[in-house]
């Protein structure tokens, strides 16, 4: 039986942080080719004293060659070495094979996907005493979620950009512009929700000349959104008749997270939609907003998938995956700032002690589950992370 590893060894990314390694493995998820850092972003981390280990070819999907990273001081390695770093940045869910390669006491920065499909990986990471932070839950001093918010904004912007391109396609689409042409009635865009993604979609649609109607039962959130967007957007609560009327004439529908059964476009409601309407499901659980429509992942879509002739209506998910290079550029700044905090705080444990926004994002900590939702998936009792931090 292996002897227990001392706490100071598991948290060795502390006093000697400037020699810490950051691993950047390539995404192996079929529907997620996002990458966290541009060459410039990785170079900034090298300048701050980190060793950045990137798997060869990891940034191919965002059209950055390995040479661009090497010029910025990044070391090109094979996958096992990237996964064996002190800090690993991996946006998708790790496979079981990858989880076995993560060394004990490492820090994993990821967008958490806690479900039965990831249970084995989580159990393996917990046994290896890996510290896991959910990037989507990290908050700043103002309560904003820098990682989650930037991805939501990109989702909304990308949804309108892609929808505009699909509608303009004369073969598979309608051969129309969203608007902006004198004497021509503009397209109608409906957003279900008034969150960050919905506001970004509305802002892009207005810029292209479309008319936008926004629906949300959270009146305060709706008011804030309308004040930001100005008179180009009309808003309403989800009154069934008003909502149904808007859906009938919509050319693009963007669904985000709304706490209302009326927000779900069921099979009966789908039949009232225009033929050729473009739907985007940007909710936390893609596919639920339009349960009767086949969900098409933009990262996996083929030209034939963009032909609405079969059903007359299409639903797309994972809009941000269509622009992975933009994602990398946006995330680079945020990652640099967060890893600076770890340097300034003299290590991961101190950063968690001093930074409430980081501490709330902790999922696994040194062999214990500290997140209630993940604990339910694992069938264990969650532990208060503050108890560990008091003695570390």
C-alpha positions as a Markdown table, in Angstrom:
| # | Residue | x | y | z |
|---|---|---|---|---|
| 1 | Unk | 0.0 | 0.0 | 0.0 |
| 2 | Unk | 1.4 | 3.4 | -1.0 |
| 3 | Unk | 2.3 | 5.8 | 1.8 |
| 4 | Unk | 0.1 | 8.9 | 2.0 |
| 5 | Unk | 1.6 | 11.9 | 0.2 |
| 6 | Unk | 2.2 | 14.9 | 2.5 |
| 7 | Unk | -0.1 | 17.9 | 2.0 |
| 8 | Unk | 2.8 | 20.2 | 1.2 |
| 9 | Unk | 3.8 | 17.9 | -1.6 |
| 10 | Unk | 0.3 | 17.8 | -3.1 |
| 11 | Unk | 0.3 | 21.6 | -3.0 |
| 12 | Unk | 3.8 | 22.1 | -4.2 |
| 13 | Unk | 2.7 | 24.8 | -6.7 |
| 14 | Unk | 3.4 | 27.3 | -3.9 |
| 15 | Unk | 6.7 | 28.8 | -3.0 |
| 16 | Unk | 8.3 | 27.5 | -6.1 |
| 17 | Unk | 5.4 | 28.5 | -8.3 |
| 18 | Unk | 7.6 | 30.2 | -11.0 |
| 19 | Unk | 8.8 | 26.8 | -12.0 |
| 20 | Unk | 5.4 | 25.3 | -12.2 |
| 21 | Unk | 4.3 | 23.7 | -15.5 |
| 22 | Unk | 1.1 | 24.4 | -17.4 |
| 23 | Unk | -0.1 | 21.6 | -19.7 |
| 24 | Unk | -2.2 | 22.2 | -22.8 |
| 25 | Unk | -3.4 | 18.9 | -24.2 |
| 26 | Unk | -5.3 | 18.8 | -27.5 |
| 27 | Unk | -9.1 | 18.4 | -27.4 |
| 28 | Unk | -10.2 | 14.9 | -28.2 |
| 29 | Unk | -13.9 | 15.7 | -28.0 |
| 30 | Unk | -15.7 | 15.1 | -31.3 |
| 31 | Unk | -17.9 | 18.2 | -30.8 |
| 32 | Unk | -15.5 | 20.6 | -29.0 |
| 33 | Unk | -12.3 | 21.8 | -30.6 |
| 34 | Unk | -11.9 | 24.9 | -28.5 |
| 35 | Unk | -8.4 | 25.7 | -27.2 |
| 36 | Unk | -7.7 | 28.0 | -24.2 |
| 37 | Unk | -4.6 | 30.0 | -25.3 |
| 38 | Unk | -3.3 | 31.9 | -28.3 |
| 39 | Unk | 0.5 | 31.9 | -28.9 |
| 40 | Unk | 0.6 | 35.4 | -27.4 |
| 41 | Unk | -1.4 | 34.3 | -24.3 |
| 42 | Unk | 0.9 | 31.3 | -23.8 |
| 43 | Unk | 3.9 | 33.6 | -24.2 |
| 44 | Unk | 2.7 | 35.9 | -21.5 |
| 45 | Unk | 2.6 | 32.9 | -19.1 |
| 46 | Unk | 6.1 | 31.9 | -20.1 |
| 47 | Unk | 7.3 | 35.5 | -19.3 |
| 48 | Unk | 5.7 | 35.2 | -15.9 |
| 49 | Unk | 7.9 | 32.2 | -15.1 |
| 50 | Unk | 5.7 | 29.3 | -16.0 |
| 51 | Unk | 6.8 | 26.4 | -18.2 |
| 52 | Unk | 4.1 | 25.9 | -20.8 |
| 53 | Unk | 3.9 | 22.4 | -22.3 |
| 54 | Unk | 1.6 | 22.1 | -25.3 |
| 55 | Unk | 0.8 | 18.9 | -27.1 |
| 56 | Unk | 2.0 | 19.0 | -30.7 |
| 57 | Unk | -0.8 | 20.0 | -33.1 |
| 58 | Unk | -3.1 | 21.0 | -30.2 |
| 59 | Unk | -3.9 | 24.4 | -31.8 |
| 60 | Unk | -4.4 | 23.1 | -35.4 |
| 61 | Unk | -8.2 | 23.6 | -35.1 |
| 62 | Unk | -7.8 | 27.3 | -34.4 |
| 63 | Unk | -5.3 | 27.7 | -37.2 |
| 64 | Unk | -2.2 | 28.4 | -35.1 |
| 65 | Unk | 0.9 | 26.4 | -36.1 |
| 66 | Unk | 3.1 | 24.8 | -33.5 |
| 67 | Unk | 5.9 | 27.1 | -34.6 |
| 68 | Unk | 3.9 | 30.2 | -33.5 |
| 69 | Unk | 3.8 | 28.8 | -29.9 |
| 70 | Unk | 7.4 | 27.7 | -30.0 |
| 71 | Unk | 8.5 | 31.2 | -30.9 |
| 72 | Unk | 6.8 | 32.4 | -27.7 |
| 73 | Unk | 8.7 | 30.0 | -25.5 |
| 74 | Unk | 6.2 | 27.1 | -25.4 |
| 75 | Unk | 7.6 | 23.6 | -25.2 |
| 76 | Unk | 6.1 | 21.2 | -27.7 |
| 77 | Unk | 5.5 | 17.7 | -26.1 |
| 78 | Unk | 3.5 | 14.6 | -26.5 |
| 79 | Unk | 0.1 | 14.2 | -24.8 |
| 80 | Unk | 1.2 | 12.3 | -21.7 |
| 81 | Unk | 3.7 | 15.0 | -20.8 |
| 82 | Unk | 1.1 | 17.8 | -21.3 |
| 83 | Unk | -1.3 | 15.8 | -19.0 |
| 84 | Unk | 1.4 | 15.4 | -16.4 |
| 85 | Unk | 1.9 | 19.1 | -15.8 |
| 86 | Unk | 1.3 | 20.8 | -12.4 |
| 87 | Unk | -1.6 | 22.8 | -13.9 |
| 88 | Unk | -3.7 | 21.4 | -16.8 |
| 89 | Unk | -6.1 | 23.5 | -18.8 |
| 90 | Unk | -8.6 | 21.4 | -20.7 |
| 91 | Unk | -11.9 | 22.8 | -21.7 |
| 92 | Unk | -13.8 | 19.6 | -22.4 |
| 93 | Unk | -14.3 | 16.5 | -20.2 |
| 94 | Unk | -11.3 | 14.4 | -19.7 |
| 95 | Unk | -11.5 | 10.7 | -20.8 |
| 96 | Unk | -10.7 | 7.9 | -18.4 |
| 97 | Unk | -7.4 | 7.3 | -20.2 |
| 98 | Unk | -6.4 | 10.9 | -19.8 |
| 99 | Unk | -7.4 | 11.0 | -16.2 |
| 100 | Unk | -5.0 | 8.2 | -15.4 |
| 101 | Unk | -2.2 | 10.4 | -16.8 |
| 102 | Unk | -2.9 | 13.3 | -14.5 |
| 103 | Unk | -0.4 | 13.3 | -11.6 |
| 104 | Unk | -1.3 | 13.4 | -8.0 |
| 105 | Unk | -2.0 | 16.8 | -6.6 |
| 106 | Unk | -2.2 | 18.5 | -10.0 |
| 107 | Unk | -4.6 | 21.4 | -10.6 |
| 108 | Unk | -7.2 | 20.8 | -13.4 |
| 109 | Unk | -9.0 | 23.9 | -14.9 |
| 110 | Unk | -12.0 | 22.8 | -16.9 |
| 111 | Unk | -15.6 | 23.4 | -17.6 |
| 112 | Unk | -17.2 | 20.9 | -15.4 |
| 113 | Unk | -19.6 | 18.3 | -16.8 |
| 114 | Unk | -20.9 | 16.4 | -13.8 |
| 115 | Unk | -23.1 | 13.5 | -14.9 |
| 116 | Unk | -23.2 | 9.7 | -15.1 |
| 117 | Unk | -21.1 | 9.9 | -18.3 |
| 118 | Unk | -18.2 | 11.5 | -16.4 |
| 119 | Unk | -18.5 | 9.6 | -13.1 |
| 120 | Unk | -15.6 | 7.3 | -13.7 |
| 121 | Unk | -13.3 | 10.1 | -14.6 |
| 122 | Unk | -14.3 | 12.1 | -11.5 |
| 123 | Unk | -13.7 | 9.1 | -9.3 |
| 124 | Unk | -10.3 | 8.6 | -10.8 |
| 125 | Unk | -9.4 | 12.3 | -10.4 |
| 126 | Unk | -10.6 | 12.2 | -6.8 |
| 127 | Unk | -8.4 | 9.1 | -6.0 |
| 128 | Unk | -5.4 | 10.9 | -7.5 |
| 129 | Unk | -6.0 | 13.9 | -5.2 |
| 130 | Unk | -6.4 | 16.2 | -8.2 |
| 131 | Unk | -7.7 | 19.7 | -7.4 |
| 132 | Unk | -10.5 | 20.5 | -9.9 |
| 133 | Unk | -11.8 | 24.0 | -10.5 |
| 134 | Unk | -14.9 | 24.6 | -12.6 |
| 135 | Unk | -14.1 | 27.5 | -14.9 |
| 136 | Unk | -17.8 | 28.3 | -15.4 |
| 137 | Unk | -18.2 | 29.0 | -11.7 |
| 138 | Unk | -15.3 | 31.3 | -11.1 |
| 139 | Unk | -16.4 | 34.8 | -10.2 |
| 140 | Unk | -14.7 | 38.1 | -9.8 |
| 141 | Unk | -15.0 | 40.7 | -7.1 |
| 142 | Unk | -18.2 | 42.1 | -8.7 |
| 143 | Unk | -19.9 | 38.8 | -8.9 |
| 144 | Unk | -19.4 | 38.4 | -12.7 |
| 145 | Unk | -18.3 | 35.0 | -14.2 |
| 146 | Unk | -15.5 | 36.0 | -16.5 |
| 147 | Unk | -15.1 | 32.6 | -18.2 |
| 148 | Unk | -18.8 | 31.7 | -18.4 |
| 149 | Unk | -19.8 | 35.2 | -19.5 |
| 150 | Unk | -17.3 | 35.5 | -22.3 |
| 151 | Unk | -18.4 | 32.1 | -23.7 |
| 152 | Unk | -22.0 | 33.1 | -23.5 |
| 153 | Unk | -21.3 | 36.3 | -25.3 |
| 154 | Unk | -19.5 | 34.4 | -28.1 |
| 155 | Unk | -22.4 | 31.9 | -28.3 |
| 156 | Unk | -24.9 | 34.7 | -28.9 |
| 157 | Unk | -22.7 | 36.5 | -31.4 |
| 158 | Unk | -21.8 | 33.3 | -33.3 |
| 159 | Unk | -25.5 | 32.2 | -33.4 |
| 160 | Unk | -26.5 | 35.3 | -35.4 |
| 161 | Unk | -23.4 | 35.2 | -37.6 |
| 162 | Unk | -24.0 | 31.6 | -38.5 |
| 163 | Unk | -27.8 | 32.1 | -38.9 |
| 164 | Unk | -27.2 | 35.1 | -41.2 |
| 165 | Unk | -24.9 | 33.0 | -43.4 |
| 166 | Unk | -27.4 | 30.1 | -43.5 |
| 167 | Unk | -30.3 | 32.4 | -44.5 |
| 168 | Unk | -28.2 | 34.0 | -47.2 |
| 169 | Unk | -27.4 | 30.6 | -48.8 |
| 170 | Unk | -29.4 | 30.6 | -52.0 |
| 171 | Unk | -29.2 | 26.8 | -52.3 |
| 172 | Unk | -29.9 | 25.5 | -48.8 |
| 173 | Unk | -31.3 | 28.7 | -47.2 |
| 174 | Unk | -33.6 | 31.4 | -48.3 |
| 175 | Unk | -31.2 | 33.7 | -50.1 |
| 176 | Unk | -32.0 | 36.6 | -47.9 |
| 177 | Unk | -30.2 | 39.2 | -45.8 |
| 178 | Unk | -31.3 | 39.9 | -42.2 |
| 179 | Unk | -32.0 | 43.5 | -43.1 |
| 180 | Unk | -30.5 | 46.9 | -43.8 |
| 181 | Unk | -31.9 | 47.3 | -47.4 |
| 182 | Unk | -34.2 | 50.2 | -48.1 |
| 183 | Unk | -37.7 | 49.1 | -49.0 |
| 184 | Unk | -37.2 | 45.5 | -47.9 |
| 185 | Unk | -38.9 | 44.2 | -44.7 |
| 186 | Unk | -36.1 | 43.0 | -42.4 |
| 187 | Unk | -36.0 | 39.5 | -40.8 |
| 188 | Unk | -37.4 | 38.9 | -37.4 |
| 189 | Unk | -35.3 | 37.5 | -34.6 |
| 190 | Unk | -36.8 | 36.2 | -31.4 |
| 191 | Unk | -34.7 | 35.6 | -28.3 |
| 192 | Unk | -36.1 | 33.4 | -25.5 |
| 193 | Unk | -34.3 | 34.8 | -22.5 |
| 194 | Unk | -32.5 | 38.0 | -21.6 |
| 195 | Unk | -29.2 | 36.7 | -20.4 |
| 196 | Unk | -25.7 | 37.4 | -21.7 |
| 197 | Unk | -26.1 | 35.2 | -24.7 |
| 198 | Unk | -29.5 | 36.6 | -25.6 |
| 199 | Unk | -28.2 | 40.2 | -25.4 |
| 200 | Unk | -25.2 | 39.4 | -27.5 |
| 201 | Unk | -27.4 | 37.8 | -30.1 |
| 202 | Unk | -29.8 | 40.8 | -30.1 |
| 203 | Unk | -27.0 | 43.3 | -30.4 |
| 204 | Unk | -25.6 | 41.4 | -33.5 |
| 205 | Unk | -29.0 | 41.1 | -35.1 |
| 206 | Unk | -29.7 | 44.8 | -34.6 |
| 207 | Unk | -26.4 | 45.6 | -36.2 |
| 208 | Unk | -27.4 | 43.6 | -39.3 |
| 209 | Unk | -30.7 | 45.4 | -39.6 |
| 210 | Unk | -33.0 | 42.8 | -38.2 |
| 211 | Unk | -35.9 | 43.4 | -35.8 |
| 212 | Unk | -35.6 | 41.8 | -32.4 |
| 213 | Unk | -38.2 | 40.6 | -29.9 |
| 214 | Unk | -37.0 | 39.4 | -26.5 |
| 215 | Unk | -39.0 | 37.3 | -24.1 |
| 216 | Unk | -38.2 | 36.5 | -20.4 |
| 217 | Unk | -40.4 | 36.1 | -17.3 |
| 218 | Unk | -37.7 | 37.7 | -15.1 |
| 219 | Unk | -38.9 | 41.2 | -15.5 |
| 220 | Unk | -35.8 | 42.7 | -13.8 |
| 221 | Unk | -33.4 | 40.9 | -16.1 |
| 222 | Unk | -35.6 | 41.9 | -19.1 |
| 223 | Unk | -35.6 | 45.5 | -18.0 |
| 224 | Unk | -31.8 | 45.6 | -17.6 |
| 225 | Unk | -31.4 | 44.0 | -21.1 |
| 226 | Unk | -33.7 | 46.4 | -22.8 |
| 227 | Unk | -31.9 | 49.4 | -21.2 |
| 228 | Unk | -28.6 | 48.1 | -22.5 |
| 229 | Unk | -29.9 | 47.3 | -26.0 |
| 230 | Unk | -31.9 | 50.5 | -26.6 |
| 231 | Unk | -35.1 | 51.1 | -28.6 |
| 232 | Unk | -34.1 | 48.6 | -31.3 |
| 233 | Unk | -35.5 | 45.7 | -29.2 |
| 234 | Unk | -39.0 | 45.1 | -27.9 |
| 235 | Unk | -39.4 | 43.0 | -24.8 |
| 236 | Unk | -42.2 | 41.0 | -23.2 |
| 237 | Unk | -42.9 | 38.4 | -20.6 |
| 238 | Unk | -43.8 | 35.0 | -21.9 |
| 239 | Unk | -47.5 | 35.6 | -22.4 |
| 240 | Unk | -48.7 | 32.6 | -24.5 |
| 241 | Unk | -50.5 | 34.5 | -27.2 |
| 242 | Unk | -47.9 | 37.2 | -27.6 |
| 243 | Unk | -45.1 | 34.6 | -27.6 |
| 244 | Unk | -46.9 | 32.4 | -30.2 |
| 245 | Unk | -47.5 | 35.4 | -32.5 |
| 246 | Unk | -43.8 | 36.2 | -32.4 |
| 247 | Unk | -42.8 | 32.6 | -33.1 |
| 248 | Unk | -45.0 | 32.4 | -36.1 |
| 249 | Unk | -43.2 | 35.2 | -37.9 |
| 250 | Unk | -39.7 | 34.6 | -36.7 |
| 251 | Unk | -36.9 | 33.9 | -39.1 |
| 252 | Unk | -34.3 | 33.2 | -36.3 |
| 253 | Unk | -35.1 | 31.9 | -32.8 |
| 254 | Unk | -32.3 | 32.0 | -30.1 |
| 255 | Unk | -33.2 | 30.1 | -26.9 |
| 256 | Unk | -31.2 | 30.6 | -23.7 |
| 257 | Unk | -32.0 | 29.6 | -20.1 |
| 258 | Unk | -35.4 | 30.7 | -18.9 |
| 259 | Unk | -37.3 | 29.3 | -16.0 |
| 260 | Unk | -40.7 | 28.7 | -17.7 |
| 261 | Unk | -42.4 | 25.8 | -19.3 |
| 262 | Unk | -43.8 | 28.2 | -21.9 |
| 263 | Unk | -40.2 | 28.7 | -23.1 |
| 264 | Unk | -40.0 | 25.1 | -24.4 |
| 265 | Unk | -40.9 | 24.8 | -28.1 |
| 266 | Unk | -42.7 | 21.5 | -28.1 |
| 267 | Unk | -43.9 | 19.4 | -31.1 |
| 268 | Unk | -47.2 | 21.3 | -31.4 |
| 269 | Unk | -45.6 | 24.7 | -31.2 |
| 270 | Unk | -42.9 | 23.6 | -33.7 |
| 271 | Unk | -45.6 | 23.2 | -36.4 |
| 272 | Unk | -46.5 | 26.9 | -36.3 |
| 273 | Unk | -42.9 | 28.0 | -37.0 |
| 274 | Unk | -42.0 | 29.2 | -40.5 |
| 275 | Unk | -40.4 | 26.7 | -42.9 |
| 276 | Unk | -36.8 | 27.5 | -43.1 |
| 277 | Unk | -36.6 | 29.0 | -39.6 |
| 278 | Unk | -33.2 | 28.8 | -38.0 |
| 279 | Unk | -33.2 | 27.8 | -34.3 |
| 280 | Unk | -30.3 | 28.0 | -31.9 |
| 281 | Unk | -30.4 | 26.3 | -28.5 |
| 282 | Unk | -27.9 | 28.1 | -26.3 |
| 283 | Unk | -29.2 | 26.8 | -23.0 |
| 284 | Unk | -27.1 | 24.9 | -20.5 |
| 285 | Unk | -28.7 | 21.6 | -21.7 |
| 286 | Unk | -28.6 | 21.9 | -25.5 |
| 287 | Unk | -31.5 | 20.3 | -27.2 |
| 288 | Unk | -34.1 | 20.8 | -24.5 |
| 289 | Unk | -35.5 | 24.0 | -25.8 |
| 290 | Unk | -36.5 | 22.4 | -29.1 |
| 291 | Unk | -37.1 | 18.7 | -28.1 |
| 292 | Unk | -38.9 | 17.8 | -31.3 |
| 293 | Unk | -36.1 | 19.1 | -33.6 |
| 294 | Unk | -32.9 | 17.2 | -34.2 |
| 295 | Unk | -30.0 | 19.0 | -32.5 |
| 296 | Unk | -27.2 | 19.7 | -35.0 |
| 297 | Unk | -23.8 | 20.4 | -33.5 |
| 298 | Unk | -22.2 | 23.2 | -35.5 |
| 299 | Unk | -18.7 | 21.6 | -35.1 |
| 300 | Unk | -19.9 | 18.4 | -36.7 |
| 301 | Unk | -22.4 | 19.7 | -39.2 |
| 302 | Unk | -22.0 | 18.9 | -42.9 |
| 303 | Unk | -23.5 | 20.9 | -45.8 |
| 304 | Unk | -26.4 | 18.4 | -46.1 |
| 305 | Unk | -27.3 | 19.1 | -42.4 |
| 306 | Unk | -28.0 | 22.8 | -43.4 |
| 307 | Unk | -30.8 | 21.8 | -45.8 |
| 308 | Unk | -34.2 | 22.4 | -44.1 |
| 309 | Unk | -36.1 | 20.7 | -46.9 |
| 310 | Unk | -36.7 | 17.5 | -44.9 |
| 311 | Unk | -38.3 | 19.1 | -41.9 |
| 312 | Unk | -38.5 | 22.7 | -42.8 |
| 313 | Unk | -36.9 | 23.7 | -39.5 |
| 314 | Unk | -33.4 | 23.3 | -38.1 |
| 315 | Unk | -32.0 | 23.5 | -34.6 |
| 316 | Unk | -28.3 | 24.1 | -33.9 |
| 317 | Unk | -26.3 | 23.8 | -30.7 |
| 318 | Unk | -22.8 | 24.8 | -29.5 |
| 319 | Unk | -22.7 | 27.9 | -31.6 |
| 320 | Unk | -19.4 | 29.0 | -30.0 |
| 321 | Unk | -17.7 | 25.9 | -31.4 |
| 322 | Unk | -18.0 | 27.5 | -34.8 |
| 323 | Unk | -15.5 | 30.2 | -33.9 |
| 324 | Unk | -12.8 | 28.4 | -31.8 |
| 325 | Unk | -10.1 | 30.9 | -32.6 |
| 326 | Unk | -12.2 | 33.8 | -31.3 |
| 327 | Unk | -12.8 | 31.7 | -28.1 |
| 328 | Unk | -9.0 | 31.2 | -27.7 |
| 329 | Unk | -8.4 | 34.9 | -28.1 |
| 330 | Unk | -11.1 | 35.8 | -25.6 |
| 331 | Unk | -10.0 | 33.2 | -23.0 |
| 332 | Unk | -6.3 | 34.0 | -23.2 |
| 333 | Unk | -6.7 | 37.3 | -21.3 |
| 334 | Unk | -8.8 | 35.7 | -18.6 |
| 335 | Unk | -6.5 | 32.8 | -18.0 |
| 336 | Unk | -3.5 | 35.1 | -17.8 |
| 337 | Unk | -5.2 | 37.2 | -15.1 |
| 338 | Unk | -6.3 | 34.1 | -13.1 |
| 339 | Unk | -2.9 | 32.4 | -13.2 |
| 340 | Unk | -1.4 | 35.8 | -12.1 |
| 341 | Unk | -3.6 | 35.6 | -9.0 |
| 342 | Unk | -2.1 | 32.1 | -8.2 |
| 343 | Unk | 1.4 | 33.5 | -8.6 |
| 344 | Unk | 0.6 | 36.6 | -6.4 |
| 345 | Unk | -1.0 | 34.4 | -3.7 |
| 346 | Unk | 2.0 | 32.1 | -3.7 |
| 347 | Unk | 0.2 | 29.0 | -4.8 |
| 348 | Unk | -3.1 | 27.2 | -5.3 |
| 349 | Unk | -4.0 | 26.7 | -1.6 |
| 350 | Unk | -3.4 | 30.4 | -0.8 |
| 351 | Unk | -5.2 | 31.5 | -3.9 |
| 352 | Unk | -8.3 | 29.5 | -2.7 |
| 353 | Unk | -8.0 | 30.9 | 0.8 |
| 354 | Unk | -7.8 | 34.5 | -0.3 |
| 355 | Unk | -10.0 | 34.4 | -3.4 |
| 356 | Unk | -13.7 | 33.6 | -2.7 |
| 357 | Unk | -14.4 | 33.5 | -6.5 |
| 358 | Unk | -11.9 | 30.7 | -7.0 |
| 359 | Unk | -12.9 | 28.9 | -3.8 |
| 360 | Unk | -16.5 | 28.7 | -4.9 |
| 361 | Unk | -15.4 | 27.0 | -8.2 |
| 362 | Unk | -13.7 | 24.1 | -6.4 |
| 363 | Unk | -15.2 | 20.7 | -7.2 |
| 364 | Unk | -12.6 | 18.2 | -6.0 |
| 365 | Unk | -9.9 | 19.0 | -3.5 |
| 366 | Unk | -7.1 | 16.6 | -2.4 |
| 367 | Unk | -9.2 | 13.4 | -2.6 |
| 368 | Unk | -12.5 | 14.9 | -1.4 |
| 369 | Unk | -15.6 | 16.2 | -3.2 |
| 370 | Unk | -16.3 | 19.7 | -2.1 |
| 371 | Unk | -19.2 | 20.4 | -4.5 |
| 372 | Unk | -22.7 | 19.2 | -3.6 |
| 373 | Unk | -23.9 | 18.6 | -7.2 |
| 374 | Unk | -20.9 | 16.6 | -8.1 |
| 375 | Unk | -21.1 | 14.7 | -4.7 |
| 376 | Unk | -24.6 | 13.5 | -5.7 |
| 377 | Unk | -23.3 | 12.1 | -9.0 |
| 378 | Unk | -20.5 | 10.3 | -7.1 |
| 379 | Unk | -22.8 | 9.1 | -4.3 |
| 380 | Unk | -20.6 | 10.7 | -1.6 |
| 381 | Unk | -21.0 | 13.3 | 1.1 |
| 382 | Unk | -19.6 | 16.7 | 0.1 |
| 383 | Unk | -17.0 | 18.2 | 2.4 |
| 384 | Unk | -16.5 | 21.8 | 3.3 |
| 385 | Unk | -13.4 | 23.0 | 1.5 |
| 386 | Unk | -12.8 | 25.6 | 4.3 |
| 387 | Unk | -11.9 | 22.8 | 6.7 |
| 388 | Unk | -9.0 | 21.8 | 4.4 |
| 389 | Unk | -7.8 | 25.3 | 3.8 |
| 390 | Unk | -7.6 | 26.1 | 7.5 |
| 391 | Unk | -4.8 | 23.5 | 7.9 |
| 392 | Unk | -3.0 | 23.9 | 4.6 |
